[in-house]
Amino acid sequence: MDTRTIRRTSVALPALDEPGLRLSHVTSLEGGRGRVAEFHYADADLRTLDLADTHLLDGRITGLRAPRARLEGLRVDSLELSGCELASLQWTNSKLSRVVFRDCKLMGAVLEDITLDNVLFENCKLDYSTLARVRAAGPVIFTGCSLRETTFSAADLGAATFDGCDLRLTEFDGGSYRGTDFRGNDLSQVRGLASLKRIIIDRAQTLQMAEALAAELDVTFGEALDDR
């Protein structure tokens, strides 16, 4: 099984090139009995995407575009999403295992009560998004992603690694991040440092965190004052 490894974190990738596995092109993600398996859903341009209580197994979704998307109660196993644009995505109460998001635009997304197990976000845009009560039950990697002004609220990301991500004004609002690996990122504009207890950083990032703390506390530096 192929894996993607960054430092101490290894994510098991979807096994879509196994001998005997043939992906059939489908025109909808709504399968019989709530299950779609061994499929390729490509280049769909939808006004809305509404999907609930569905099991997606062994598939690829490429070039999907939908300005409104609502996903609820999904079970996703061995799935690759690439080049997708899902603005205003709302995704709730779901479990994702061996899933890759590659070159996807998910700006303004709301992800709530989602369990992630062996999930890779690679070169994705998640700016202005909210990830609430998202739990990393297995390894999770964010690499080369833009997370500007994104909020992680009450998340459990102890099994996650961030690598080369844009974390400008990214906020961590409660939750558990013990063991989360933030090496290789600029932390100087991160918000919610009180939530980031026992994370992993490089020594050089200590100054970045000090800068972020000073901004968060809205301190005034004495040399900026007019003492006359």
Beta strands, then each sheet from edge to edge (+ up, - down):
strand 1: 3-6
strand 2: 9-12
strand 3: 24-25
strand 4: 35-42
strand 5: 48-52
strand 6: 55-62
strand 7: 65-66
strand 8: 68-72
strand 9: 75-82
strand 10: 85-86
strand 11: 89-102
strand 12: 110-122
strand 13: 130-132
strand 14: 135-136
strand 15: 140-143
strand 16: 151-156
strand 17: 160-163
strand 18: 171-176
sheet 1: 1+ 2-
sheet 2: 3+ 4+ 6+ 9+ 11+ 8+ 5+
sheet 3: 3+ 4+ 6+ 9+ 11+ 12+ 13+ 16+ 18+
sheet 4: 3+ 4+ 6+ 9+ 11+ 12+ 14+
sheet 5: 3+ 4+ 6+ 9+ 11+ 12+ 15+ 17+
sheet 6: 7+ 10+
end
